[in-house]
Amino acid sequence: MVTTRSELDQDDYRIIRALQLAPREGFARLGEVLGVSEATVARRYRRLRQAGVLHVAGVVDPAALGQSEWVVRVRCRPDSTPAIAEALAVRDDVGWVSLNAAGSEVTCALRSRSEADREHLLVELLPRVATVLDITASVVMHVFSTGCTRDWTALEVALTPQETLALGGAVSRRPPQPPTTLQPQDEAILSALAADGRATHVELATAADISPARAARRVQALLESGVLHLDVALSRAALGFTTRADLWLQVAPSAVRAVGKELSAMPEVAFAAGISGTHNMHAAVSCRTLEDLFGFVTDRIGALDGVRVVEVSPVLRQLKQFNTPMTGNRLTAPRPKKPSTRRPG
């Protein structure tokens, strides 16, 4: 079972990077570009997936549906933190969840498709939990690094520039267009792709009770509208990045764009965004060791013009990322859920 960096070889890294660039590309085409057989790509992909190293997932962008994304910090009594984190992780509208600050804080990304759902969680549910001490919710105002692993520069060297170009290049996901209204079959398609971003058009058609041709057209339409993007969730610990942290920055307003651009180009940064609140920037980072994290924060983040304060909140345990549950350091593919009868607001 693949669980550590030492058990991954160069071909594994090349296949992972190829999937980041072309998540739904056929094994034959991937093998052609990488110079290995179709059977080799298929076998290694299945092994990596079964080991919880990667999971190709379809992710919904709430902005394309007229909604917003929020970063939420819940400070709790330590004895209750795991239960609160686990309760948040099972929610469909919570994309990632981590235990931080030695277990006294839960950090999550809330991507509700309706204001009512978001307010129900933030205003009614969480404040009523006796062991919740404090809640800080910040809206994501501008994203500098999309959070897509295809934009994670740490793995760029796995492929040659020619191979990268052959698989579509390092182009970020499409920005959302004006708010889109989902069609009745779209919820079933999105649920199936969340469980397996490489699901065939026949499998999607079966899930949505439509023809394969119709399913293919709807997938393309959802991608073009920005409602859907495909990504490869990764166990970063399996790739050797065993030290993770959330950074909360106070940056001079005039320097936010420059700092955000710098952060998005750093291989340690998985996500960077400008947010509302006392800390006006948030970044999720992965390093190999605590010493590397220390050097990254002091020597590189601290050297950026305009950075006034950096709060480091180490991740004790990741429970969910890119809507994919995690057990220990392993990813667990979610099961397709029955489409909701509620219309997204």
C-alpha positions in Angstrom: 0.0 0.0 0.0 1.4 3.4 -1.0 1.5 5.6 2.1 4.8 7.3 2.2 7.0 9.3 -0.2 9.6 6.6 -0.3 7.1 4.2 -1.9 6.4 6.5 -4.8 8.7 6.5 -7.8 9.2 8.9 -10.6 6.5 7.3 -12.8 4.0 7.8 -10.0 4.9 11.5 -9.8 4.6 11.8 -13.6 1.2 10.2 -13.6 0.0 12.3 -10.7 1.1 15.5 -12.5 -0.5 14.4 -15.8 -3.8 13.8 -14.0 -3.5 17.2 -12.4 -3.3 18.7 -15.9 -5.9 16.5 -17.6 -8.1 14.8 -14.9 -10.5 13.1 -17.3 -8.0 12.2 -20.1 -8.0 8.6 -21.2 -5.3 6.2 -20.0 -4.2 5.6 -23.6 -3.6 9.3 -24.2 -1.8 9.7 -20.9 0.4 6.8 -21.7 1.2 8.1 -25.1 2.3 11.5 -23.7 4.3 9.9 -20.8 5.9 7.2 -22.9 4.5 4.3 -21.0 1.8 1.7 -21.8 -1.9 2.3 -21.2 -2.0 -0.7 -18.9 0.8 0.8 -16.8 -1.0 4.1 -16.3 -4.3 2.4 -15.5 -2.6 0.0 -13.0 -0.7 2.7 -11.2 -3.7 5.1 -11.1 -5.8 2.4 -9.4 -3.1 1.6 -7.0 -2.6 5.3 -6.0 -6.3 5.8 -5.7 -6.8 2.6 -3.6 -4.0 3.7 -1.3 -5.6 7.1 -0.7 -2.8 9.0 -2.4 -5.1 10.7 -4.9 -8.7 11.2 -5.8 -10.0 12.9 -8.9 -13.0 14.9 -7.9 -15.5 17.3 -9.5 -15.8 20.4 -7.3 -18.6 23.0 -7.5 -17.7 26.7 -7.4 -20.5 28.5 -5.5 -19.6 31.8 -7.1 -20.9 30.5 -10.4 -24.2 29.9 -8.7 -24.3 33.4 -7.3 -23.0 32.4 -3.8 -19.8 33.0 -1.9 -17.1 31.0 -0.1 -16.3 31.5 3.5 -13.4 30.6 5.7 -14.5 29.7 9.2 -12.5 29.3 12.4 -14.3 27.7 15.3 -12.5 27.9 18.6 -13.7 25.1 20.9 -13.0 23.3 24.2 -10.3 20.7 23.2 -12.4 17.8 24.4 -15.2 18.6 21.9 -13.1 19.7 18.9 -12.9 16.3 17.1 -16.7 15.8 17.3 -17.4 19.3 15.9 -14.8 18.8 13.1 -16.4 15.4 12.2 -19.9 16.9 12.2 -18.7 19.6 9.8 -16.9 17.2 7.6 -20.0 15.2 6.7 -21.8 18.3 5.4 -22.0 18.7 1.6 -21.4 22.4 1.8 -18.1 22.2 3.7 -15.3 21.6 1.3 -12.4 21.0 3.7 -12.0 20.7 7.4 -8.9 20.6 9.7 -8.1 20.4 13.3 -5.7 23.2 14.2 -3.8 24.8 17.1 -3.1 21.6 19.0 -6.7 20.6 18.8 -8.5 23.7 20.1 -9.6 25.0 16.8 -11.5 23.8 13.7 -10.9 25.5 10.4 -13.2 24.9 7.5 -14.3 26.2 4.1 -18.0 26.8 3.8 -19.4 26.7 0.2 -23.1 26.8 0.8 -25.2 27.1 -2.3 -27.8 29.2 -0.5 -27.7 32.0 2.0 -30.2 30.1 4.2 -28.0 27.1 4.5 -25.0 29.3 5.4 -26.8 31.3 8.0 -28.4 28.2 9.5 -24.9 26.8 10.2 -23.2 30.1 11.3 -26.0 31.8 13.1 -28.1 29.0 14.5 -26.2 25.7 14.8 -22.7 26.4 15.8 -23.4 29.3 18.3 -25.8 26.9 20.2 -23.1 24.3 20.8 -22.1 24.8 24.4 -18.4 23.9 23.8 -17.9 26.4 21.0 -16.1 29.4 22.5 -15.8 31.6 19.5 -16.5 31.7 15.7 -14.8 33.8 13.1 -16.2 33.8 9.6 -14.5 35.6 6.7 -15.8 35.8 3.2 -13.3 35.0 0.4 -13.0 38.3 -1.5 -10.3 37.4 -4.1 -8.5 34.1 -4.8 -4.9 34.3 -5.8 -4.1 30.6 -5.9 -7.2 28.6 -6.9 -6.5 25.7 -4.6 -6.5 23.4 -7.7 -3.5 21.0 -7.4 -2.8 21.7 -11.1 -1.6 25.1 -9.9 0.5 23.6 -7.1 4.0 24.4 -8.4 5.7 21.8 -6.2 5.0 19.1 -8.8 5.7 21.1 -12.0 9.1 19.5 -12.5 7.7 16.0 -12.8 6.9 16.6 -16.5 8.9 18.3 -19.3 7.5 21.5 -20.8 6.6 19.5 -23.9 4.7 16.9 -21.9 2.9 19.7 -20.0 1.9 21.4 -23.2 0.7 18.2 -24.7 -1.7 17.8 -21.8 -3.1 21.3 -22.0 -0.5 23.3 -20.1 -0.7 24.8 -16.6 -3.9 26.8 -17.3 -6.0 27.5 -14.2 -9.7 26.6 -14.1 -12.2 28.8 -15.8 -13.3 31.8 -13.8 -17.0 31.7 -13.1 -19.4 33.4 -15.5 -22.5 35.3 -14.5 -24.6 33.2 -12.1 -25.8 30.0 -13.7 -29.1 28.1 -13.1 -28.7 24.3 -12.8 -30.8 22.0 -14.9 -32.7 19.2 -13.2 -30.2 16.5 -14.1 -27.1 18.5 -13.1 -27.3 17.7 -9.4 -27.0 14.0 -10.1 -24.1 14.6 -12.5 -22.3 16.8 -10.0 -22.8 14.2 -7.2 -21.4 11.4 -9.4 -18.4 13.5 -10.4 -17.7 14.4 -6.8 -17.4 10.7 -6.0 -15.3 10.0 -9.1 -14.2 12.8 -11.4 -13.2 10.2 -14.0 -16.7 8.7 -14.2 -17.6 7.8 -17.8 -20.4 9.6 -19.7 -22.3 6.3 -19.6 -22.0 6.2 -15.8 -23.0 9.8 -15.5 -26.0 9.2 -17.9 -27.1 6.3 -15.7 -26.9 8.5 -12.5 -28.9 11.3 -14.1 -31.3 9.1 -16.1 -30.3 10.7 -19.4 -28.5 9.7 -22.6 -24.6 9.5 -22.6 -24.6 12.2 -25.3 -26.7 14.5 -23.1 -24.5 13.8 -20.1 -21.4 14.7 -22.2 -23.0 18.0 -23.2 -24.0 18.8 -19.7 -20.5 18.1 -18.3 -19.0 20.4 -21.0 -21.6 23.1 -20.2 -20.9 22.9 -16.5 -17.2 23.2 -17.1 -17.5 26.1 -19.5 -19.8 28.0 -17.1 -17.4 27.7 -14.2 -19.9 25.8 -12.1 -17.7 22.7 -12.2 -14.0 22.2 -12.2 -12.1 18.9 -11.9 -9.2 18.5 -9.6 -6.9 15.8 -8.1 -7.1 15.8 -4.3 -3.7 14.6 -3.0 -2.4 13.2 0.2 0.4 15.6 0.6 1.9 13.6 3.4 2.3 10.7 1.0 4.3 13.1 -1.2 6.5 14.0 1.7 4.8 17.2 2.8 4.0 16.2 6.3 3.8 19.6 7.9 0.8 21.7 7.1 -0.4 25.0 8.5 -3.0 27.8 8.0 -1.4 31.2 7.8 -3.5 34.3 8.7 -1.8 37.5 7.5 -2.4 41.2 8.2 -1.2 43.0 5.1 -1.2 46.6 4.2 -4.2 47.2 1.9 -2.0 48.6 -0.8 0.2 45.5 -0.8 -2.4 42.8 -0.8 -2.4 42.1 -4.5 1.4 42.0 -4.7 1.7 39.7 -1.6 -1.0 37.5 -3.0 0.8 37.2 -6.3 4.0 36.3 -4.5 2.2 33.7 -2.4 0.6 32.0 -5.4 4.0 31.4 -7.0 5.5 29.6 -3.9 5.4 25.8 -4.1 4.6 25.5 -0.4 1.3 27.4 -0.9 -1.7 25.3 -1.8 -4.3 28.1 -1.5 -4.0 31.9 -1.0 -6.9 34.4 -0.9 -7.8 37.9 0.3 -10.5 37.7 2.9 -12.6 40.0 5.1 -11.8 40.6 8.8 -8.8 41.5 11.0 -6.6 39.1 9.0 -7.1 40.2 5.4 -5.2 37.3 3.8 -5.3 33.5 4.3 -2.9 30.9 3.0 -2.8 27.1 3.4 0.7 25.8 3.2 2.5 22.4 3.1 6.1 21.9 4.0 8.3 18.8 4.6 9.3 19.6 8.2 8.6 22.0 11.0 12.1 23.5 10.4 11.1 24.1 6.7 7.8 25.8 7.9 9.8 28.0 10.3 12.1 29.1 7.5 9.3 29.6 5.1 7.4 31.9 7.5 10.3 33.9 8.8 12.6 34.2 5.8 10.2 34.3 2.9 6.7 35.4 4.2 8.3 37.8 6.7 10.5 39.4 3.9 7.5 40.4 1.8 6.8 44.1 1.7 3.5 45.0 3.4 3.2 41.9 5.6 2.6 43.2 9.1 1.5 40.2 11.1 1.6 36.4 10.4 -0.3 34.0 12.6 0.7 30.4 12.1 -2.0 27.8 13.0 -0.5 24.3 12.5 -2.8 21.6 11.2 -3.0 18.7 13.6 -5.3 16.6 11.4 -7.0 17.0 8.1 -10.5 15.5 7.9 -11.5 16.7 4.5 -10.1 18.4 1.4 -11.6 19.2 -1.9 -14.8 17.6 -0.6 -12.9 14.4 -0.2 -12.9 12.8 3.3 -9.6 11.8 4.9 -8.8 9.0 7.3 -5.4 9.7 8.8 -3.3 10.9 5.9 -5.3 8.9 3.3 -8.1 10.1 1.0 -11.4 8.3 1.0 -13.5 8.7 -2.1 -17.0 9.9 -1.2 -20.1 8.0 -2.3 -22.5 9.7 -4.7 -25.4 11.3 -2.8 -29.0 11.4 -3.9 -29.7 14.8 -5.6 -31.5 17.3 -3.4 -35.0 18.3 -4.2 -34.2 21.9 -3.1 -33.3 24.4 -5.8 -30.0 26.1 -5.2 -30.5 29.7 -4.2 
